[in-house]
């Protein structure tokens, strides 16, 4: 099973719009990432987001391409920037289908560190807006391994 942990695309500044939707460049970055994932034949059964507008917009753009027919759902709680990783880590233990999760920093970086290193305070990947980290369970003595990391800037634009 694979999980895709995504930082939402770049958002407009809070003083421009307190809801912080995706900026034009953030929207374009997420579309490029979605297109890359689609060309790579990646498909997920579920797309989960934090509920914040920038995460919802990113989730919808990604689901359009790699989650066709899947449910796009808001996490009840646990994906906000400073939330503890316990809730998502426990949920992931019960998942059996490939799932994409869209959230925020520093949460996403801490979640990857927890799954890979067993310690959320040991950074293992550097996110930028729109980054996708693909993790796979089972290749590390039953634990998680990083399969790949894709940043929007690697796709040009």
C-alpha contacts under 8 A as a table, 3 or more apart, distances in Angstrom:
res1	aa1	res2	aa2	distance
1	X	96	X	6.30
1	X	97	X	6.01
1	X	98	X	5.52
1	X	136	X	5.78
1	X	137	X	5.74
1	X	138	X	7.97
2	X	97	X	7.44
2	X	98	X	4.88
2	X	99	X	6.79
2	X	134	X	6.72
2	X	135	X	5.48
2	X	136	X	4.41
2	X	137	X	6.46
3	X	98	X	5.56
3	X	99	X	4.96
3	X	100	X	5.73
3	X	101	X	7.52
3	X	134	X	5.87
3	X	135	X	5.33
3	X	136	X	6.54
4	X	98	X	7.92
4	X	99	X	6.32
4	X	100	X	4.54
4	X	101	X	6.13
4	X	132	X	6.24
4	X	133	X	5.55
4	X	134	X	4.56
4	X	135	X	6.35
5	X	100	X	6.10
5	X	101	X	5.08
5	X	102	X	6.25
5	X	103	X	7.67
5	X	108	X	6.71
5	X	112	X	7.77
5	X	132	X	5.72
5	X	133	X	5.19
5	X	134	X	6.55
5	X	135	X	7.88
6	X	100	X	7.31
6	X	101	X	5.99
6	X	102	X	4.71
6	X	103	X	6.26
6	X	108	X	7.26
6	X	130	X	6.51
6	X	131	X	5.66
6	X	132	X	4.47
6	X	133	X	6.39
7	X	55	X	7.81
7	X	102	X	5.77
7	X	103	X	5.26
7	X	104	X	5.32
7	X	105	X	6.89
7	X	108	X	6.73
7	X	127	X	7.03
7	X	128	X	7.23
7	X	129	X	5.58
7	X	130	X	5.25
7	X	131	X	5.59
7	X	132	X	6.82
8	X	30	X	7.91
8	X	54	X	6.17
8	X	55	X	5.03
8	X	58	X	5.58
8	X	59	X	7.85
8	X	102	X	5.97
8	X	103	X	5.98
8	X	104	X	6.43
8	X	129	X	5.77
8	X	130	X	5.19
8	X	131	X	7.69
9	X	22	X	6.27
9	X	23	X	7.91
9	X	26	X	4.50
9	X	27	X	6.48
9	X	29	X	6.71
9	X	30	X	5.89
9	X	54	X	6.94
9	X	55	X	7.61
9	X	58	X	6.25
9	X	129	X	4.62
9	X	130	X	4.27
9	X	131	X	7.94
10	X	22	X	5.76
10	X	23	X	5.92
10	X	25	X	6.93
10	X	26	X	4.15
10	X	27	X	7.53
10	X	54	X	7.88
10	X	129	X	5.20
10	X	130	X	7.02
11	X	20	X	5.55
11	X	21	X	5.44
11	X	22	X	4.05
11	X	23	X	4.72
11	X	26	X	6.21
11	X	54	X	6.26
12	X	16	X	6.53
12	X	17	X	6.73
12	X	20	X	5.32
12	X	21	X	6.07
12	X	22	X	5.99
12	X	23	X	4.87
13	X	16	X	5.34
13	X	17	X	6.51
13	X	18	X	7.65
13	X	20	X	6.35
14	X	17	X	5.16
14	X	18	X	4.54
14	X	19	X	7.10
14	X	20	X	5.74
15	X	18	X	6.20
16	X	20	X	7.93
17	X	20	X	5.43
17	X	21	X	7.45
19	X	52	X	7.72
19	X	53	X	6.37
20	X	53	X	6.56
20	X	54	X	6.20
21	X	53	X	5.41
21	X	54	X	4.64
21	X	57	X	7.37
22	X	25	X	7.84
22	X	26	X	5.37
22	X	27	X	5.72
22	X	53	X	7.79
22	X	54	X	5.15
22	X	57	X	6.95
22	X	58	X	7.69
23	X	26	X	4.86
23	X	27	X	6.08
24	X	27	X	5.21
24	X	28	X	6.30
25	X	28	X	5.04
25	X	29	X	6.04
26	X	29	X	5.08
26	X	30	X	6.23
26	X	129	X	7.46
26	X	130	X	7.36
27	X	30	X	5.28
27	X	31	X	6.20
27	X	58	X	7.38
28	X	31	X	5.05
28	X	32	X	6.20
29	X	32	X	5.16
29	X	33	X	6.25
29	X	130	X	6.50
29	X	152	X	5.55
29	X	157	X	7.90
30	X	33	X	5.02
30	X	34	X	6.03
30	X	58	X	6.36
30	X	61	X	6.88
30	X	62	X	7.11
30	X	130	X	5.76
30	X	152	X	7.33
31	X	34	X	5.00
31	X	35	X	6.09
31	X	61	X	6.37
31	X	62	X	7.19
32	X	35	X	5.07
32	X	36	X	6.21
32	X	152	X	6.99
32	X	155	X	7.01
33	X	36	X	5.08
33	X	37	X	6.18
33	X	62	X	7.87
33	X	130	X	7.44
33	X	150	X	7.83
33	X	151	X	7.77
33	X	152	X	6.05
33	X	155	X	7.52
34	X	37	X	5.07
34	X	38	X	6.08
34	X	61	X	7.03
34	X	62	X	5.04
34	X	65	X	6.05
34	X	66	X	7.10
35	X	38	X	5.03
35	X	39	X	6.16
35	X	65	X	6.90
36	X	39	X	5.15
36	X	40	X	6.21
37	X	40	X	4.98
37	X	41	X	6.44
37	X	42	X	5.52
37	X	65	X	7.85
37	X	66	X	6.89
38	X	41	X	5.03
38	X	42	X	5.73
38	X	43	X	7.55
38	X	65	X	5.81
38	X	66	X	5.70
39	X	42	X	7.64
41	X	66	X	7.80
42	X	66	X	6.03
43	X	66	X	4.63
43	X	67	X	5.83
43	X	98	X	7.53
44	X	47	X	7.18
44	X	66	X	6.15
44	X	67	X	5.23
44	X	70	X	7.26
44	X	97	X	7.38
44	X	98	X	4.98
44	X	99	X	5.23
44	X	100	X	6.56
45	X	67	X	6.38
45	X	70	X	5.24
45	X	71	X	7.36
45	X	97	X	6.13
45	X	98	X	5.84
45	X	99	X	5.88
46	X	67	X	6.87
46	X	70	X	5.44
46	X	71	X	5.50
46	X	72	X	6.39
46	X	73	X	7.72
46	X	97	X	7.80
46	X	98	X	7.14
46	X	99	X	4.89
46	X	100	X	6.29
47	X	59	X	6.60
47	X	63	X	6.64
47	X	67	X	6.95
47	X	70	X	7.13
47	X	71	X	6.31
47	X	72	X	4.76
47	X	73	X	6.25
47	X	99	X	5.98
47	X	100	X	4.82
47	X	101	X	5.89
47	X	102	X	7.69
48	X	59	X	7.22
48	X	72	X	5.86
48	X	73	X	4.90
48	X	74	X	5.64
48	X	75	X	6.16
48	X	99	X	7.70
48	X	100	X	6.27
48	X	101	X	4.76
48	X	102	X	6.21
49	X	52	X	7.83
49	X	55	X	5.77
49	X	56	X	5.86
49	X	59	X	6.33
49	X	72	X	7.69
49	X	73	X	6.42
49	X	74	X	5.04
49	X	75	X	5.92
49	X	79	X	7.46
49	X	101	X	5.75
49	X	102	X	4.65
49	X	103	X	6.00
50	X	55	X	6.12
50	X	56	X	7.09
50	X	74	X	5.78
50	X	75	X	5.53
50	X	76	X	8.00
50	X	77	X	7.25
50	X	78	X	7.68
50	X	79	X	5.11
50	X	80	X	6.24
50	X	102	X	6.70
50	X	103	X	5.60
51	X	55	X	6.45
51	X	56	X	5.77
51	X	74	X	5.34
51	X	75	X	6.92
52	X	55	X	5.43
52	X	56	X	6.15
53	X	56	X	5.04
53	X	57	X	6.06
54	X	57	X	5.23
54	X	58	X	6.16
55	X	58	X	5.08
55	X	59	X	6.01
55	X	102	X	5.76
55	X	103	X	5.91
55	X	104	X	7.70
56	X	59	X	5.03
56	X	60	X	6.15
56	X	74	X	7.89
56	X	102	X	7.81
57	X	60	X	5.21
57	X	61	X	6.30
58	X	61	X	5.24
58	X	62	X	6.23
58	X	102	X	7.24
59	X	62	X	5.19
59	X	63	X	5.91
59	X	72	X	7.26
59	X	101	X	7.92
59	X	102	X	6.16
60	X	63	X	5.04
60	X	64	X	6.09
60	X	72	X	7.19
61	X	64	X	5.34
61	X	65	X	7.16
62	X	65	X	5.60
62	X	66	X	6.12
62	X	67	X	7.06
63	X	66	X	5.20
63	X	67	X	4.07
63	X	68	X	6.11
63	X	70	X	7.50
63	X	72	X	7.19
64	X	67	X	6.04
64	X	68	X	5.80
65	X	68	X	6.31
67	X	70	X	5.10
67	X	71	X	7.72
75	X	78	X	7.05
75	X	79	X	7.06
77	X	80	X	7.49
78	X	83	X	5.55
78	X	84	X	6.87
78	X	85	X	7.17
78	X	87	X	6.01
78	X	88	X	6.53
79	X	83	X	6.20
79	X	88	X	7.65
79	X	103	X	5.76
79	X	104	X	7.15
79	X	107	X	6.90
80	X	83	X	5.35
80	X	103	X	6.79
80	X	104	X	6.31
80	X	107	X	6.87
81	X	103	X	7.48
81	X	104	X	5.05
81	X	105	X	5.24
81	X	106	X	5.52
81	X	107	X	4.94
81	X	108	X	7.89
82	X	105	X	7.86
82	X	106	X	6.62
82	X	107	X	5.92
83	X	107	X	6.55
84	X	87	X	7.18
84	X	107	X	7.56
85	X	88	X	5.73
85	X	89	X	6.08
85	X	107	X	7.16
85	X	110	X	7.21
85	X	111	X	5.84
85	X	114	X	7.82
86	X	89	X	5.14
86	X	90	X	6.11
87	X	90	X	5.34
87	X	91	X	6.31
88	X	91	X	4.96
88	X	92	X	6.03
89	X	92	X	5.19
89	X	93	X	6.46
89	X	111	X	7.62
89	X	115	X	7.71
90	X	93	X	5.30
90	X	94	X	7.16
91	X	94	X	5.56
91	X	95	X	6.81
92	X	95	X	5.14
95	X	98	X	8.00
103	X	107	X	7.33
103	X	108	X	6.38
104	X	107	X	5.76
104	X	108	X	5.88
105	X	108	X	5.45
105	X	109	X	6.42
105	X	127	X	7.88
106	X	109	X	5.54
106	X	110	X	6.31
107	X	110	X	5.16
107	X	111	X	6.09
108	X	111	X	5.01
108	X	112	X	6.32
109	X	112	X	5.30
109	X	113	X	6.26
109	X	120	X	7.84
109	X	123	X	6.79
109	X	124	X	7.62
109	X	125	X	6.60
109	X	126	X	7.12
109	X	127	X	6.88
110	X	113	X	5.02
110	X	114	X	6.09
110	X	120	X	4.50
110	X	121	X	6.55
110	X	122	X	7.83
110	X	123	X	6.97
111	X	114	X	5.11
111	X	115	X	6.29
111	X	120	X	6.30
112	X	115	X	5.26
112	X	116	X	6.00
112	X	120	X	7.41
112	X	124	X	7.18
112	X	125	X	7.52
113	X	116	X	5.23
113	X	117	X	5.32
113	X	118	X	6.61
113	X	119	X	5.90
113	X	120	X	4.65
113	X	121	X	6.94
113	X	122	X	5.81
113	X	123	X	5.56
113	X	124	X	5.61
113	X	125	X	7.71
114	X	117	X	5.56
114	X	118	X	4.41
114	X	119	X	4.58
114	X	120	X	4.22
114	X	121	X	7.77
114	X	122	X	7.88
115	X	118	X	5.64
115	X	119	X	7.74
115	X	120	X	7.95
115	X	143	X	7.62
115	X	144	X	6.00
116	X	119	X	7.97
116	X	124	X	7.78
116	X	143	X	7.57
116	X	144	X	5.62
116	X	145	X	6.10
116	X	146	X	7.45
117	X	120	X	7.43
117	X	122	X	6.88
117	X	124	X	7.75
119	X	122	X	5.66
120	X	123	X	7.05
123	X	126	X	7.65
127	X	131	X	5.75
127	X	151	X	7.84
128	X	131	X	5.61
128	X	151	X	6.94
129	X	151	X	7.94
129	X	152	X	7.91
130	X	151	X	6.43
130	X	152	X	6.08
131	X	149	X	7.20
131	X	150	X	5.66
131	X	151	X	4.41
131	X	152	X	6.39
132	X	149	X	5.76
132	X	150	X	5.24
132	X	151	X	6.54
133	X	146	X	7.21
133	X	147	X	7.87
133	X	148	X	6.17
133	X	149	X	4.53
133	X	150	X	6.58
134	X	146	X	6.00
134	X	147	X	5.50
134	X	148	X	5.40
134	X	149	X	6.23
135	X	144	X	6.27
135	X	145	X	5.51
135	X	146	X	4.60
135	X	147	X	5.51
135	X	148	X	7.43
136	X	139	X	6.99
136	X	144	X	5.46
136	X	145	X	5.44
136	X	146	X	6.52
136	X	147	X	6.43
137	X	140	X	7.40
137	X	142	X	6.26
137	X	143	X	5.53
137	X	144	X	4.41
137	X	145	X	6.54
138	X	141	X	6.17
138	X	142	X	3.96
138	X	143	X	5.42
138	X	144	X	6.27
138	X	145	X	7.85
139	X	142	X	6.10
139	X	143	X	6.59
139	X	144	X	6.62
139	X	145	X	6.32
140	X	143	X	4.74
140	X	144	X	5.90
140	X	145	X	6.18
146	X	149	X	7.65
150	X	154	X	7.09
151	X	154	X	5.64
151	X	155	X	7.50
152	X	155	X	5.46
152	X	156	X	7.18
153	X	156	X	5.42
153	X	157	X	7.47
